[in-house]
Amino acid sequence: MNREIQEFKADFFKALSHPLRINILEILCDGDKNVNELQSLCGVGGAVISQQLAILRNKNIVKTRKDGTRVSYSLQDPMIRELLVIARQIFNNHLVNTISKFDRLQMESKP
């Protein structure tokens, strides 16, 4: 069972391993969006957005809802929002540690 969970986690994080996919997910944290809206907000072409959405959809990270001819995308699980917040906090912690190390190095190099 542990192996299955580890494989799920690895596949899940692989699906998140592209900056545009993270951008899309951060946008979807604010609510449903269609491809045109995502294209405009991300500043890339529709084909690129569709390709990234397909990867996220195949890993059940986003879901679709069809309203007539319009297809909207949303987060499959609201906990993805929390995961993105935690990832930002980890980044901030790393940044603080790096700045602290840099400051120490500067202090040590002063006569």
ABEGO torsion letter per residue (X at the ends): XAAAAAAAAAAAAAAAABAAAAAAAAAAAAEBBBAAAAAAAAGBBAAAAAAAAAAAAAAGABBBBBBEABBBBBBABAAAAAAAAAAAAAAAAAAAAAAAAAAAAAAAABX
